[in-house]
């Protein structure tokens, strides 16, 4: 399939210290088949200098197309993704966190199954392949694997990393799906709903992972894990 433009959706909350670094990495990537980039940043009511950092970057790097949106109050990562997805104009879109845990240099790995005509959706797995992975928390890893296992039970998929940030979607397809989760429940909700699309072709590729600790600014916690379980049951058992 010929893709003219990739929309890169970045939800941002208090990422003023790192947002320019991830944008530098995005700018440096040359996408395969001369695919162009569209960066969409959604500021979820940050209380630090995230907005100033973004505006400064836009002024200093006009060659990178960046569209900026902001929420008037904090709604959550899922809500920021809803806003970004609705604004996307590329044939495909990918989700990119504003921190440095995921490497934009690997966009092409996710694009290859689509460009070759095999996939409609591609997940980047932190648990497969030989790419580097920072070793962090045992129970966090077990939690991720258990949530993926539970999600697979209801979706009838065989994913290894449902909770991954890197998800590449056909834009019109994902825009046609009603998504409601405002926070980190986005991951299980979108997975359950995308799995129900008739004849959907979902692929997975290995990616690297440069994980952050809570001291580094990681925001997800145990309550989000509980919510994820609830969302797997809610969207897995009922067609909502």
C-alpha positions in Angstrom: 0.0 0.0 0.0 1.2 3.5 -0.8 1.3 5.8 2.2 1.8 9.5 1.5 1.8 10.7 5.1 2.2 9.3 8.6 0.5 11.1 11.5 2.5 10.9 14.7 0.2 11.5 17.8 2.0 12.7 20.9 0.0 13.1 24.1 2.0 15.4 26.4 1.7 16.1 30.2 4.5 17.8 32.0 7.2 16.8 29.5 8.8 20.2 29.1 12.2 18.8 29.8 12.1 16.0 27.2 9.6 17.1 24.5 12.4 18.7 22.3 14.5 15.6 22.5 11.8 13.3 21.2 10.9 15.8 18.5 14.6 15.8 17.4 14.5 12.1 17.1 11.3 12.3 15.0 12.8 14.9 12.8 15.9 12.8 12.2 13.9 9.8 10.9 13.8 9.2 7.2 10.7 7.2 6.6 10.6 4.4 4.0 9.1 5.0 0.5 9.4 8.8 1.0 6.5 8.9 3.5 6.0 12.4 4.9 5.5 13.1 8.6 2.8 15.0 10.4 3.3 15.6 14.1 0.3 16.2 16.3 0.9 17.2 19.9 -1.9 17.3 22.4 -1.0 19.1 25.7 -3.2 17.6 28.4 -3.1 20.8 30.6 0.5 20.5 31.7 1.5 22.5 34.7 5.2 22.9 33.7 6.7 24.6 30.7 5.6 22.0 28.1 3.7 24.6 26.1 6.6 27.0 25.9 9.0 24.2 24.9 6.7 23.2 22.1 6.2 26.7 20.7 10.0 27.3 20.9 10.6 24.1 19.0 8.0 25.0 16.3 9.7 28.4 15.8 13.2 26.9 15.6 12.3 23.9 13.4 9.7 25.0 10.8 10.7 22.2 8.5 9.0 19.7 10.8 5.2 20.0 10.4 3.8 20.3 14.0 0.1 20.9 14.9 -0.4 21.8 18.5 -3.6 21.4 20.5 -4.2 21.7 24.2 -6.9 20.7 26.7 -8.3 23.4 29.0 -8.2 20.9 31.9 -6.4 17.6 32.6 -8.4 14.8 31.0 -5.9 11.9 30.8 -3.7 10.2 28.2 -6.6 8.5 26.5 -8.5 11.8 26.0 -5.4 13.4 24.5 -5.1 10.4 22.1 -8.8 10.9 21.1 -8.1 14.5 20.3 -4.9 13.6 18.3 -6.6 10.8 16.4 -9.5 13.0 15.4 -7.0 15.6 14.0 -4.9 13.1 12.0 -4.8 13.5 8.2 -2.2 10.9 7.3 -3.3 7.6 5.8 -1.8 5.9 8.9 -1.0 7.1 12.4 1.3 6.0 15.2 1.2 6.8 18.9 4.4 8.3 20.4 4.9 9.1 24.1 6.6 12.4 24.8 9.3 10.8 26.9 12.3 8.9 25.6 11.1 5.3 26.3 10.5 4.5 22.7 12.7 5.2 19.7 11.2 6.8 16.6 14.0 5.3 14.5 11.9 2.2 14.6 8.9 3.7 12.9 10.1 2.0 9.7 9.9 -1.4 11.3 6.3 -0.9 12.0 5.6 0.5 8.6 7.1 -2.3 6.6 4.2 -4.8 7.1 1.8 -2.1 6.0 3.8 -0.9 3.0 4.2 -4.6 1.9 0.4 -4.9 1.9 0.1 -7.4 4.8 -1.2 -5.3 7.7 -3.8 -2.8 8.8 -2.6 -2.5 12.3 0.9 -3.0 13.8 1.9 -3.3 17.4 5.4 -2.8 18.6 6.3 -5.4 21.2 8.8 -4.8 24.0 8.9 -8.6 24.7 10.0 -10.0 21.3 13.1 -9.5 19.1 16.7 -8.7 20.0 16.5 -4.9 20.4 17.8 -3.4 23.6 15.4 -3.3 26.6 16.2 -1.6 29.9 15.8 -3.9 32.8 13.4 -2.4 35.4 10.7 -3.8 37.6 9.9 -7.5 37.9 6.3 -7.1 39.0 5.6 -4.3 36.4 6.7 -6.8 33.7 4.6 -9.6 35.2 1.7 -7.2 35.3 2.1 -6.3 31.6 2.3 -9.9 30.6 -0.7 -10.9 32.6 -2.8 -8.0 31.2 -1.8 -9.0 27.7 -2.7 -12.6 28.5 -6.1 -11.6 29.8 -6.7 -9.3 26.8 -5.8 -12.1 24.4 -8.4 -14.4 26.1 -11.2 -12.0 25.2 -9.9 -10.7 21.9 -8.7 -14.1 20.6 -5.5 -12.4 19.5 -2.0 -13.7 20.3 -0.2 -10.5 21.2 2.9 -10.4 23.4 2.5 -6.7 24.4 -1.0 -5.2 24.5 0.2 -2.3 26.7 2.8 -1.0 24.3 2.8 2.6 23.3 3.8 1.9 19.7 0.6 1.1 17.8 0.2 1.9 14.1 -3.3 2.2 12.8 -5.0 2.8 9.5 -6.3 6.3 10.2 -9.8 6.0 8.8 -10.2 2.7 10.5 -9.3 4.0 14.0 -11.3 7.2 13.5 -14.4 5.1 12.8 -14.2 3.3 16.2 -15.8 5.0 19.2 -13.2 5.2 22.0 -14.2 6.4 25.4 -11.5 5.6 27.9 -9.9 8.8 29.2 -6.8 7.5 30.9 -4.6 4.4 30.4 -7.6 2.3 29.8 -7.1 3.3 26.1 -4.8 0.4 25.5 -7.2 -2.5 26.4 -10.2 -0.7 25.0 -8.7 -0.1 21.6 -7.2 -3.6 21.5 -10.6 -5.3 22.2 -12.4 -3.1 19.7 -9.9 -3.3 16.9 -9.9 -7.1 17.3 -13.6 -7.2 16.4 -13.2 -5.5 13.0 -14.0 -8.0 10.3 -11.0 -9.4 8.5 -8.6 -7.1 10.4 -4.9 -7.9 9.8 -2.9 -7.2 13.0 0.9 -7.7 13.0 3.5 -7.3 15.7 7.2 -6.4 15.5 9.9 -6.3 18.1 11.0 -2.9 19.3 13.5 -1.5 21.9 12.5 0.0 25.2 14.3 2.6 27.3 12.0 2.5 30.3 11.8 5.3 32.9 11.6 4.9 36.6 9.0 6.8 38.7 11.8 9.1 39.7 12.4 9.8 36.0 8.8 10.8 35.6 6.9 7.6 34.8 3.2 8.2 35.5 1.4 4.9 35.3 0.7 3.1 38.6 -1.1 0.2 40.1 -4.5 1.9 39.9 -4.1 2.1 36.2 -3.5 -1.7 36.2 -6.7 -2.2 38.0 -8.5 0.0 35.5 -7.0 -2.0 32.7 -8.4 -5.3 34.1 -11.8 -3.6 34.4 -11.6 -2.4 30.7 -10.5 -5.9 29.5 -13.6 -7.3 31.1 -15.9 -4.5 30.1 -14.9 -4.3 26.4 -14.1 -8.0 26.1 -17.5 -9.2 27.4 -19.7 -6.5 25.9 -19.7 -4.9 22.5 -19.6 -1.2 23.6 
